[in-house]
Amino acid sequence: MPPQRFPLEVIVTPRFDLFYALHALTSATPTPLDEWKDQAAGRLPPEFWSLARRVAPVPIFWPLLADALNRTQGAMTLDEIVSGLRSIAPDEIRANVLSGIFHHRPTVEVLIKRRKTPAEVLTAGNHPDGELLRHFGLHPYVADSPAALAISSLASNAAGYRDELSLVLEKFLQSGFGSDWSALEPSLLGAAAELSARAEECPIAELAAELRLPVTFDENSGAMQTRSGKVVKLRQIERCYLIPSAFNTRRWWAKYESGERVTLYFPVRSGASANAFASSGAQAKRGPRDQPRSRVSKVNAEAVFRALGDTTRYAIASILARKPASSADLSRSLKVSKPTITHHVHALRAAGLITETADGGSSRLSLNRETIAALSAAAIEDLFSSSGDLPLLTTRQRRTT
């Protein structure tokens, strides 16, 4: 019996880059994104800064806040991130954020159940999370510090904290990050196609080393080990997402647990540079965010055939070829769950088969006619090429490597 295939998926999503960009924007220290940072800061309204400081009093809060939607698996659009945060239950966002700050489970339980206030916890002698809390500006504890006020607000009024966080994100998107992401996305999709092809060719241990992921995989022992020494059994991993990233300069990653199951996210820094279009003015040239944009520069015939080889994805492509539709429309038409539709749409998008236009608070998807039109020529070039090595891997070989 062949070994079970590692549950790896390559996706393109701003669910982490949105927060990493805010970290770079609010950080006082130089970053590799300073050209983009200068331009982005100049676009923001004056009220943004005071509101952002109430939500994230120190920059390290932003990567933590990316974990607020940890129960939503897979890719999310910018609109889905904001709407998801607005609809999250106050108790859930309180638990998610506090768990990221306090890694000591008994402390988290006390705070979630509101048996003690953050002030009572943080002033209680030697705290087990003391070093971590120092990074968040919470140790030593100063009652009227911005960090202490933010945590007190979260603990006592989680709904208000959630609404302010959603408002900060909306202002950031409206000021120009939505257009930034639109400009970056085609490059990230190209990186995703290359990453998907590489993931098909080599085992996860080799791929992790090649990408310099902050973990190591050992398929012989059936375990993944973090740099801190924590071990996760490979059989516990429900899904592992690789995400081309333009803003992850710190090599952050995320691990979400649900019972004994674990979901992993590794945003991998790609060649897409926010600085490049900030300095060249490409963002302005792209026009408004609601303009259609092509998703592909060169057709990867193998990626297209692989994407359309799935019956559900072929059905989605058939629908979108006739009429633009939202993910919700596709879910209703095919009687398939929204997460499943999202998974298939991202596979089609990574192959360059989807174009997208903004429509109010949602997106309308269409089949990229240019990709289909160019497919025949691309396939002829690949199949009838007289030079180059042939990657003669069968499906069975791909799945067992």
Contacts in CASP RR format, 6 or more apart in sequence:
PFRMAT RR
TARGET T0000
AUTHOR 0000-0000-0000
METHOD contacts of the structure
MODEL  1
MPPQRFPLEVIVTPRFDLFYALHALTSATPTPLDEWKDQAAGRLPPEFWS
LARRVAPVPIFWPLLADALNRTQGAMTLDEIVSGLRSIAPDEIRANVLSG
IFHHRPTVEVLIKRRKTPAEVLTAGNHPDGELLRHFGLHPYVADSPAALA
ISSLASNAAGYRDELSLVLEKFLQSGFGSDWSALEPSLLGAAAELSARAE
ECPIAELAAELRLPVTFDENSGAMQTRSGKVVKLRQIERCYLIPSAFNTR
RWWAKYESGERVTLYFPVRSGASANAFASSGAQAKRGPRDQPRSRVSKVN
AEAVFRALGDTTRYAIASILARKPASSADLSRSLKVSKPTITHHVHALRA
AGLITETADGGSSRLSLNRETIAALSAAAIEDLFSSSGDLPLLTTRQRRT
T
2 396 0 8 1.000
2 399 0 8 1.000
2 400 0 8 1.000
3 400 0 8 1.000
5 399 0 8 1.000
5 400 0 8 1.000
6 203 0 8 1.000
6 204 0 8 1.000
6 234 0 8 1.000
6 237 0 8 1.000
6 240 0 8 1.000
7 237 0 8 1.000
7 238 0 8 1.000
7 239 0 8 1.000
7 240 0 8 1.000
8 199 0 8 1.000
8 204 0 8 1.000
8 207 0 8 1.000
8 240 0 8 1.000
8 241 0 8 1.000
8 242 0 8 1.000
9 74 0 8 1.000
9 239 0 8 1.000
9 240 0 8 1.000
9 241 0 8 1.000
9 242 0 8 1.000
9 343 0 8 1.000
10 192 0 8 1.000
10 195 0 8 1.000
10 196 0 8 1.000
10 199 0 8 1.000
10 241 0 8 1.000
10 242 0 8 1.000
10 243 0 8 1.000
10 244 0 8 1.000
10 350 0 8 1.000
11 74 0 8 1.000
11 75 0 8 1.000
11 192 0 8 1.000
11 241 0 8 1.000
11 242 0 8 1.000
11 243 0 8 1.000
11 346 0 8 1.000
11 350 0 8 1.000
12 75 0 8 1.000
12 185 0 8 1.000
12 188 0 8 1.000
12 189 0 8 1.000
12 192 0 8 1.000
12 243 0 8 1.000
12 244 0 8 1.000
12 346 0 8 1.000
12 349 0 8 1.000
12 350 0 8 1.000
13 74 0 8 1.000
13 75 0 8 1.000
13 76 0 8 1.000
13 77 0 8 1.000
13 243 0 8 1.000
13 346 0 8 1.000
14 76 0 8 1.000
14 77 0 8 1.000
14 78 0 8 1.000
14 81 0 8 1.000
14 181 0 8 1.000
15 66 0 8 1.000
15 69 0 8 1.000
15 74 0 8 1.000
15 75 0 8 1.000
15 76 0 8 1.000
15 81 0 8 1.000
16 63 0 8 1.000
16 66 0 8 1.000
16 243 0 8 1.000
16 245 0 8 1.000
16 247 0 8 1.000
16 248 0 8 1.000
16 252 0 8 1.000
16 254 0 8 1.000
16 265 0 8 1.000
16 267 0 8 1.000
17 181 0 8 1.000
17 245 0 8 1.000
17 246 0 8 1.000
17 247 0 8 1.000
17 248 0 8 1.000
17 267 0 8 1.000
18 66 0 8 1.000
18 78 0 8 1.000
18 81 0 8 1.000
18 169 0 8 1.000
18 172 0 8 1.000
18 177 0 8 1.000
18 181 0 8 1.000
19 62 0 8 1.000
19 63 0 8 1.000
19 65 0 8 1.000
19 66 0 8 1.000
20 62 0 8 1.000
20 63 0 8 1.000
20 66 0 8 1.000
20 245 0 8 1.000
20 247 0 8 1.000
20 248 0 8 1.000
20 249 0 8 1.000
20 250 0 8 1.000
20 252 0 8 1.000
20 267 0 8 1.000
21 33 0 8 1.000
21 40 0 8 1.000
21 177 0 8 1.000
21 180 0 8 1.000
21 247 0 8 1.000
21 274 0 8 1.000
22 52 0 8 1.000
22 56 0 8 1.000
22 59 0 8 1.000
22 62 0 8 1.000
22 172 0 8 1.000
23 59 0 8 1.000
23 60 0 8 1.000
23 62 0 8 1.000
23 63 0 8 1.000
24 31 0 8 1.000
24 33 0 8 1.000
24 36 0 8 1.000
24 37 0 8 1.000
24 247 0 8 1.000
24 249 0 8 1.000
25 37 0 8 1.000
25 40 0 8 1.000
25 41 0 8 1.000
26 52 0 8 1.000
26 56 0 8 1.000
26 59 0 8 1.000
26 62 0 8 1.000
27 59 0 8 1.000
28 59 0 8 1.000
31 37 0 8 1.000
31 249 0 8 1.000
32 249 0 8 1.000
32 275 0 8 1.000
33 247 0 8 1.000
33 249 0 8 1.000
33 274 0 8 1.000
33 275 0 8 1.000
34 275 0 8 1.000
35 274 0 8 1.000
35 275 0 8 1.000
35 278 0 8 1.000
35 279 0 8 1.000
36 180 0 8 1.000
36 274 0 8 1.000
36 275 0 8 1.000
36 278 0 8 1.000
38 278 0 8 1.000
39 278 0 8 1.000
40 175 0 8 1.000
40 176 0 8 1.000
40 177 0 8 1.000
40 180 0 8 1.000
40 278 0 8 1.000
43 175 0 8 1.000
43 176 0 8 1.000
44 171 0 8 1.000
44 172 0 8 1.000
44 175 0 8 1.000
45 171 0 8 1.000
45 175 0 8 1.000
47 171 0 8 1.000
48 168 0 8 1.000
48 171 0 8 1.000
48 172 0 8 1.000
48 175 0 8 1.000
51 164 0 8 1.000
51 167 0 8 1.000
51 168 0 8 1.000
51 171 0 8 1.000
52 168 0 8 1.000
53 146 0 8 1.000
54 146 0 8 1.000
54 149 0 8 1.000
54 150 0 8 1.000
54 153 0 8 1.000
54 164 0 8 1.000
55 61 0 8 1.000
55 65 0 8 1.000
55 150 0 8 1.000
55 161 0 8 1.000
55 164 0 8 1.000
55 165 0 8 1.000
55 168 0 8 1.000
56 62 0 8 1.000
56 65 0 8 1.000
56 150 0 8 1.000
56 168 0 8 1.000
57 137 0 8 1.000
57 145 0 8 1.000
57 146 0 8 1.000
57 147 0 8 1.000
57 149 0 8 1.000
57 150 0 8 1.000
58 135 0 8 1.000
58 136 0 8 1.000
58 137 0 8 1.000
58 146 0 8 1.000
58 147 0 8 1.000
60 135 0 8 1.000
60 136 0 8 1.000
61 136 0 8 1.000
61 150 0 8 1.000
63 250 0 8 1.000
63 252 0 8 1.000
64 97 0 8 1.000
64 100 0 8 1.000
64 101 0 8 1.000
65 97 0 8 1.000
65 165 0 8 1.000
66 254 0 8 1.000
67 96 0 8 1.000
67 97 0 8 1.000
67 100 0 8 1.000
67 254 0 8 1.000
67 256 0 8 1.000
68 85 0 8 1.000
68 88 0 8 1.000
68 93 0 8 1.000
68 96 0 8 1.000
68 97 0 8 1.000
68 165 0 8 1.000
69 76 0 8 1.000
69 81 0 8 1.000
69 84 0 8 1.000
69 85 0 8 1.000
69 88 0 8 1.000
69 96 0 8 1.000
70 96 0 8 1.000
70 254 0 8 1.000
70 256 0 8 1.000
70 263 0 8 1.000
71 92 0 8 1.000
71 256 0 8 1.000
71 258 0 8 1.000
72 80 0 8 1.000
72 84 0 8 1.000
73 239 0 8 1.000
73 263 0 8 1.000
73 339 0 8 1.000
74 239 0 8 1.000
74 241 0 8 1.000
74 339 0 8 1.000
74 342 0 8 1.000
74 343 0 8 1.000
75 342 0 8 1.000
75 343 0 8 1.000
75 346 0 8 1.000
77 363 0 8 1.000
78 173 0 8 1.000
78 177 0 8 1.000
78 178 0 8 1.000
78 181 0 8 1.000
79 361 0 8 1.000
79 362 0 8 1.000
79 363 0 8 1.000
81 169 0 8 1.000
82 166 0 8 1.000
82 169 0 8 1.000
82 170 0 8 1.000
82 173 0 8 1.000
85 93 0 8 1.000
85 162 0 8 1.000
85 165 0 8 1.000
85 166 0 8 1.000
85 169 0 8 1.000
86 162 0 8 1.000
86 163 0 8 1.000
86 166 0 8 1.000
88 162 0 8 1.000
90 158 0 8 1.000
90 159 0 8 1.000
90 160 0 8 1.000
90 162 0 8 1.000
91 112 0 8 1.000
91 158 0 8 1.000
93 154 0 8 1.000
93 158 0 8 1.000
93 161 0 8 1.000
93 162 0 8 1.000
93 165 0 8 1.000
94 112 0 8 1.000
94 154 0 8 1.000
94 155 0 8 1.000
94 158 0 8 1.000
94 161 0 8 1.000
95 108 0 8 1.000
95 112 0 8 1.000
97 154 0 8 1.000
98 108 0 8 1.000
98 111 0 8 1.000
98 112 0 8 1.000
98 151 0 8 1.000
98 154 0 8 1.000
98 155 0 8 1.000
99 108 0 8 1.000
101 129 0 8 1.000
101 132 0 8 1.000
101 133 0 8 1.000
101 136 0 8 1.000
101 138 0 8 1.000
101 151 0 8 1.000
102 108 0 8 1.000
102 111 0 8 1.000
102 121 0 8 1.000
102 129 0 8 1.000
102 133 0 8 1.000
103 129 0 8 1.000
103 132 0 8 1.000
104 127 0 8 1.000
104 128 0 8 1.000
104 129 0 8 1.000
107 121 0 8 1.000
107 127 0 8 1.000
107 128 0 8 1.000
107 129 0 8 1.000
110 116 0 8 1.000
110 121 0 8 1.000
111 118 0 8 1.000
111 121 0 8 1.000
111 155 0 8 1.000
114 155 0 8 1.000
117 152 0 8 1.000
117 155 0 8 1.000
117 156 0 8 1.000
118 148 0 8 1.000
118 151 0 8 1.000
118 152 0 8 1.000
118 155 0 8 1.000
119 141 0 8 1.000
119 143 0 8 1.000
119 148 0 8 1.000
119 152 0 8 1.000
121 127 0 8 1.000
122 133 0 8 1.000
122 138 0 8 1.000
122 139 0 8 1.000
122 141 0 8 1.000
122 148 0 8 1.000
123 141 0 8 1.000
127 133 0 8 1.000
127 139 0 8 1.000
130 139 0 8 1.000
131 139 0 8 1.000
133 139 0 8 1.000
136 147 0 8 1.000
137 145 0 8 1.000
137 147 0 8 1.000
138 147 0 8 1.000
138 148 0 8 1.000
138 151 0 8 1.000
141 148 0 8 1.000
142 148 0 8 1.000
150 161 0 8 1.000
153 160 0 8 1.000
153 161 0 8 1.000
154 161 0 8 1.000
176 283 0 8 1.000
178 289 0 8 1.000
179 283 0 8 1.000
179 286 0 8 1.000
179 287 0 8 1.000
179 288 0 8 1.000
179 289 0 8 1.000
180 274 0 8 1.000
180 277 0 8 1.000
180 283 0 8 1.000
182 286 0 8 1.000
182 289 0 8 1.000
182 293 0 8 1.000
183 277 0 8 1.000
183 282 0 8 1.000
183 283 0 8 1.000
183 286 0 8 1.000
184 246 0 8 1.000
184 272 0 8 1.000
184 274 0 8 1.000
184 277 0 8 1.000
185 293 0 8 1.000
185 295 0 8 1.000
186 293 0 8 1.000
186 294 0 8 1.000
186 295 0 8 1.000
186 296 0 8 1.000
186 297 0 8 1.000
187 246 0 8 1.000
187 270 0 8 1.000
187 271 0 8 1.000
187 272 0 8 1.000
188 244 0 8 1.000
188 245 0 8 1.000
188 246 0 8 1.000
188 270 0 8 1.000
188 272 0 8 1.000
189 295 0 8 1.000
189 296 0 8 1.000
189 349 0 8 1.000
189 350 0 8 1.000
189 352 0 8 1.000
190 244 0 8 1.000
190 296 0 8 1.000
190 297 0 8 1.000
190 350 0 8 1.000
191 244 0 8 1.000
191 270 0 8 1.000
191 271 0 8 1.000
191 272 0 8 1.000
192 244 0 8 1.000
192 350 0 8 1.000
193 300 0 8 1.000
193 303 0 8 1.000
193 350 0 8 1.000
193 351 0 8 1.000
193 352 0 8 1.000
195 242 0 8 1.000
195 244 0 8 1.000
195 268 0 8 1.000
196 303 0 8 1.000
196 350 0 8 1.000
197 300 0 8 1.000
197 302 0 8 1.000
197 303 0 8 1.000
198 207 0 8 1.000
198 210 0 8 1.000
199 207 0 8 1.000
199 242 0 8 1.000
200 393 0 8 1.000
200 398 0 8 1.000
201 391 0 8 1.000
201 393 0 8 1.000
201 398 0 8 1.000
201 401 0 8 1.000
202 210 0 8 1.000
202 401 0 8 1.000
203 219 0 8 1.000
203 401 0 8 1.000
204 217 0 8 1.000
204 219 0 8 1.000
204 240 0 8 1.000
205 216 0 8 1.000
205 217 0 8 1.000
205 218 0 8 1.000
205 219 0 8 1.000
208 215 0 8 1.000
208 216 0 8 1.000
208 217 0 8 1.000
209 216 0 8 1.000
211 242 0 8 1.000
211 266 0 8 1.000
211 268 0 8 1.000
212 251 0 8 1.000
213 253 0 8 1.000
213 266 0 8 1.000
213 268 0 8 1.000
214 226 0 8 1.000
214 227 0 8 1.000
214 251 0 8 1.000
214 253 0 8 1.000
215 224 0 8 1.000
215 225 0 8 1.000
215 226 0 8 1.000
215 227 0 8 1.000
215 253 0 8 1.000
216 224 0 8 1.000
216 225 0 8 1.000
217 223 0 8 1.000
217 224 0 8 1.000
217 234 0 8 1.000
218 224 0 8 1.000
218 225 0 8 1.000
219 234 0 8 1.000
222 233 0 8 1.000
222 234 0 8 1.000
222 235 0 8 1.000
223 231 0 8 1.000
223 232 0 8 1.000
223 233 0 8 1.000
223 234 0 8 1.000
224 231 0 8 1.000
224 232 0 8 1.000
224 233 0 8 1.000
224 234 0 8 1.000
224 237 0 8 1.000
225 231 0 8 1.000
225 232 0 8 1.000
226 232 0 8 1.000
232 255 0 8 1.000
232 262 0 8 1.000
236 260 0 8 1.000
236 261 0 8 1.000
236 262 0 8 1.000
237 261 0 8 1.000
237 262 0 8 1.000
237 263 0 8 1.000
237 264 0 8 1.000
238 258 0 8 1.000
238 261 0 8 1.000
238 262 0 8 1.000
238 263 0 8 1.000
239 263 0 8 1.000
239 264 0 8 1.000
240 263 0 8 1.000
240 264 0 8 1.000
240 266 0 8 1.000
241 263 0 8 1.000
241 264 0 8 1.000
241 265 0 8 1.000
241 266 0 8 1.000
242 266 0 8 1.000
242 268 0 8 1.000
243 265 0 8 1.000
243 266 0 8 1.000
243 267 0 8 1.000
243 268 0 8 1.000
244 267 0 8 1.000
244 268 0 8 1.000
244 270 0 8 1.000
244 272 0 8 1.000
245 267 0 8 1.000
245 268 0 8 1.000
245 269 0 8 1.000
245 270 0 8 1.000
246 269 0 8 1.000
246 270 0 8 1.000
246 271 0 8 1.000
246 272 0 8 1.000
246 273 0 8 1.000
246 274 0 8 1.000
247 274 0 8 1.000
248 267 0 8 1.000
248 268 0 8 1.000
248 269 0 8 1.000
249 269 0 8 1.000
251 269 0 8 1.000
252 267 0 8 1.000
253 264 0 8 1.000
253 265 0 8 1.000
253 266 0 8 1.000
253 267 0 8 1.000
254 264 0 8 1.000
254 265 0 8 1.000
255 262 0 8 1.000
255 263 0 8 1.000
255 264 0 8 1.000
255 265 0 8 1.000
256 262 0 8 1.000
256 263 0 8 1.000
256 264 0 8 1.000
256 265 0 8 1.000
276 282 0 8 1.000
277 283 0 8 1.000
286 293 0 8 1.000
289 358 0 8 1.000
290 357 0 8 1.000
290 358 0 8 1.000
290 359 0 8 1.000
291 357 0 8 1.000
292 355 0 8 1.000
292 356 0 8 1.000
292 357 0 8 1.000
292 366 0 8 1.000
293 355 0 8 1.000
293 356 0 8 1.000
294 355 0 8 1.000
294 368 0 8 1.000
294 370 0 8 1.000
295 349 0 8 1.000
295 352 0 8 1.000
295 353 0 8 1.000
295 354 0 8 1.000
295 355 0 8 1.000
295 356 0 8 1.000
295 368 0 8 1.000
295 371 0 8 1.000
296 351 0 8 1.000
296 352 0 8 1.000
296 353 0 8 1.000
296 368 0 8 1.000
296 370 0 8 1.000
296 371 0 8 1.000
298 378 0 8 1.000
299 352 0 8 1.000
299 371 0 8 1.000
299 374 0 8 1.000
299 375 0 8 1.000
299 377 0 8 1.000
299 378 0 8 1.000
300 351 0 8 1.000
300 378 0 8 1.000
301 375 0 8 1.000
301 378 0 8 1.000
301 379 0 8 1.000
301 381 0 8 1.000
301 382 0 8 1.000
301 383 0 8 1.000
302 382 0 8 1.000
303 350 0 8 1.000
303 351 0 8 1.000
303 352 0 8 1.000
304 351 0 8 1.000
304 352 0 8 1.000
304 353 0 8 1.000
304 371 0 8 1.000
304 375 0 8 1.000
304 378 0 8 1.000
305 379 0 8 1.000
306 351 0 8 1.000
307 313 0 8 1.000
307 347 0 8 1.000
307 348 0 8 1.000
307 350 0 8 1.000
307 351 0 8 1.000
307 353 0 8 1.000
308 314 0 8 1.000
308 317 0 8 1.000
308 351 0 8 1.000
308 353 0 8 1.000
310 344 0 8 1.000
310 347 0 8 1.000
312 334 0 8 1.000
312 336 0 8 1.000
312 340 0 8 1.000
312 344 0 8 1.000
313 344 0 8 1.000
313 347 0 8 1.000
313 348 0 8 1.000
315 334 0 8 1.000
316 330 0 8 1.000
316 334 0 8 1.000
316 341 0 8 1.000
316 344 0 8 1.000
316 345 0 8 1.000
316 348 0 8 1.000
317 348 0 8 1.000
317 353 0 8 1.000
317 367 0 8 1.000
319 325 0 8 1.000
319 330 0 8 1.000
319 333 0 8 1.000
319 334 0 8 1.000
320 330 0 8 1.000
320 354 0 8 1.000
320 365 0 8 1.000
320 366 0 8 1.000
320 367 0 8 1.000
321 367 0 8 1.000
321 369 0 8 1.000
321 372 0 8 1.000
324 357 0 8 1.000
324 364 0 8 1.000
324 365 0 8 1.000
324 366 0 8 1.000
325 333 0 8 1.000
325 364 0 8 1.000
325 365 0 8 1.000
326 359 0 8 1.000
326 362 0 8 1.000
326 363 0 8 1.000
326 364 0 8 1.000
326 365 0 8 1.000
327 338 0 8 1.000
327 341 0 8 1.000
327 342 0 8 1.000
327 345 0 8 1.000
327 362 0 8 1.000
327 363 0 8 1.000
327 365 0 8 1.000
328 338 0 8 1.000
328 362 0 8 1.000
330 336 0 8 1.000
330 341 0 8 1.000
330 345 0 8 1.000
330 365 0 8 1.000
331 337 0 8 1.000
331 338 0 8 1.000
331 340 0 8 1.000
331 341 0 8 1.000
334 341 0 8 1.000
345 354 0 8 1.000
345 365 0 8 1.000
348 354 0 8 1.000
349 356 0 8 1.000
351 371 0 8 1.000
352 368 0 8 1.000
352 371 0 8 1.000
353 367 0 8 1.000
353 368 0 8 1.000
353 371 0 8 1.000
353 372 0 8 1.000
354 365 0 8 1.000
354 366 0 8 1.000
354 367 0 8 1.000
354 368 0 8 1.000
355 365 0 8 1.000
355 366 0 8 1.000
355 367 0 8 1.000
355 368 0 8 1.000
356 363 0 8 1.000
356 364 0 8 1.000
356 365 0 8 1.000
356 366 0 8 1.000
357 363 0 8 1.000
357 364 0 8 1.000
357 366 0 8 1.000
358 364 0 8 1.000
END
